[in-house]
């Protein structure tokens, strides 16, 4: 498996070395809150249809104080467990990249994401179906990778708040002002959060989502001996 290198270093590196480097981009921003309302039915009215099972499950929990509003839009790609925590992955939509990505293919010296390339947005809904758990700043760390991904490191996306706002997904699970100085993010029983990310769209490609939980103690120190892993697979449309 080969690696790629940052675009900024590509011009110099191509003349001096064949070493390949790749690392993923993050994204930040906010999304609007999805509001729900309950409607009382009169006895004489026909009962309203119930939400689909997937939607009901995703909306059943409340939220920790540090989390942004949960969004559940999109078509479900996969659902899997990491211990007692459930991860639902939805494909939300696509958009052309407004700029090129930060990483270059070392063989062609071209960006892995060029301006105008199709991006796909996925949304993660994370629900704790077990006892309360204290998480670090990585929360439930989810990493997507196409099964035919050629590089050693993960897939990078495009950082652009407007893109995430247009798709209606959170760029971060932690809401503005939700940062915990203690580095302890408690996810209570039945609670959930959501956030999205983007990467190059490969329609029809199989993809694996790997997730890791490393709980923390009261001081925010990682408890590596309690590490839990899980994964789910699906297909990008």
N, C-alpha and C positions, 0 to 999 in steps of 0.2 A: 504494500500500500504506500502510495507516494503522498507527499505533503505539498502545500502551496505556500506562497510567500506574500507578505503585504505589498500592495501596489506601490507605496512610497519608496520601497527599497528595490523595486524590480529593475530599474534602469541601471543602478550600480551593480546589483547582484548578478545580472545576466552576463556581465563582462568579467566577473571575478569568481563566481561559484555556482555550483549546481544544487546547493542545499535548498531544500524546500520547506516552507513554513506556512502554517495556516492557523488562524484562530477565529472564533465566531464573534459577530457583532451583537451588541445588546440593543434594546429599544426602550425608550421611555415615553410616557405620556399618560393621558387620562382618557376615560370614556364616559359617556352619559349613563346615568343610572336607569336600569330597566325597572319600571314600576309595575306592580300588579295590583289588581283590585278585585274584591269579592262582590258578587251580585246575588242578592237574595231573590229566590224564586217564589212567586205566589203559588199557593196550593193548586190553583186552577191552571197554571202554566206547565208546559212540558218541561221536564228536567233538562238542564243544559248538559252538553257533552263534556265528559271529563277529559283532562289533558292527557296526551300520550304518556305512556309509562316512563319513557326516558326523560321527558320534560318534567314530570312530577317528581322523579327521583332527584333531578338536578336542582329543583327549586325547593326541596323539602327542608333543608337545613337553614339555620340562621348564620350570621357572619361574625367573625372576631372583630373587635373594635379597630384593629389596625388595617383591615382589608378594605379594598375598593368594592363597589357594587358588582354583584355576580351577573354575568351575562351567559346565556346558554344557547345563543343563536348558532345556526350552521347545521350541516349534515354530519351525523356521528361517524367517525372513522373507526374508532376502537374504544373499548372500555376495559380497564384492567385494575388489578389490586396491587398495592404495596403494603403488605401487612393488612391492617384494618382500614387503610385509606384507599378510597376509590378514585381513579382518574378517568374522566371521560374526555375524549379528544374529538373536537368538531372541526370540519373544514368549513370556514366561513365564507371566503370569497377570494378573488384574485384582483390584481392591479398591476399596471406596468411600473417598473422601477423608475423613480424620478431622477435617479443618479446611479452611477456605477458603485459596486460594492468595494470593500477594502482589500480584497484578496485576489491574487493573480495565479493562473495556472502556469507553473514553471516551464512546461513544455512549449506552450504557445505564447507565453508572456501576455496573455489577454485576461481581463478581469473575469472572475467566476460569475459575477452578475454585472452585465453591461446595462447602461441606461436603456430603458424600454423593454428589458427582459421581463417575462411574466413572473410575478411573485404570488405565492399562495399564502393565505393567512389561516392559521389554525388557532383554536381556542381551547384552553385547558380548564376544566372544571374539576376541582379537587375537593372531595368530601370525606370527612372523618366519620367512619361508621363504628369506631371503637371508643376507647377511653380518651380523655383529654391528653394531648401530647405537646411537649414544648419543642419547637423547631428553631433552628438558627436562621440567619438571614437568607440562606439558600432555599428555605422552606422545603417543599417537595421538589427536588431538582429533576427537571424533565429534559431529556436530550433526544431530538429527532435525528434520524439518519436513514437516507435511502439505502435500500439493500445493495445497490450498485454504486454507492458513493465511493469515489476513488481516493479520497484523502484521509490522512491519519486522524485529523481533528474533526470537530463538528462542523455543521453547516451554518454559514453566516448569512444574516439577512440585512435589511436596510433599516437604518434608524431614521424615522420620520414620524413625528407625532400626528401629523395631519392624515397620514395613511391609516393609522390605527383608529383615529376618530371616525374616519369615513367608513371603516369596517365595523365599528361599534364594539370594539373589544379593548380591554385594558392593556396598556403596555407593561404594567407592573401589577403584581398581586397586592402590593402595599399602597394604600391610598396616600395622597399628599398629607403630610403631617402624621402619618402612621408609623414612621420610623421608631423603633424601640432601642433606646440607648443601652438597655441591658442586653441586647442581642437575643432576647427570648421572645419568640412569637408563638403564643399559645393557640393551638387549634383545638377547640373544645369538642366534646362529643356532639355529633350531628352538625357541626359547623362546616362551612365551605368557603372557598374563594375561587376566583378565576382570573386568568390573564391570557394574552395571545402572543404569538410571534409570527414572523414571516421568513420565508426562504425561497429559493428558486423553485418554480413550479415544474415538476416533471410528471405531466399527466399520464396516468396509467402505471406509475411506478409503485412498487411495494415499498413500504416504509415501516421502520421499527421505532417505537418510542420507549426509551429506557428511563426509569425513574428511580431515584434514590432518596431515602430518608435517613438522616443522621440526627437523632435527637440531641438536645443540649441539657445541661444541668441548670441549676438555679442561677449560676454565674454566667451562663451563656457559653460554657465550654462544651465542645463537641464530644459526644459519647460514641466513639467509633465502634466500640464493642457491641453497640445496639443497632448498628447499621442494617437497614432493610432495603431490598431491591425488588423491582418488578418490571415487567415490560408488556407492551401490547403491539400488535401488528395490524396494518391496514393497507389501503391503496389510495393514493392521491388522485383526485379526478382532474 
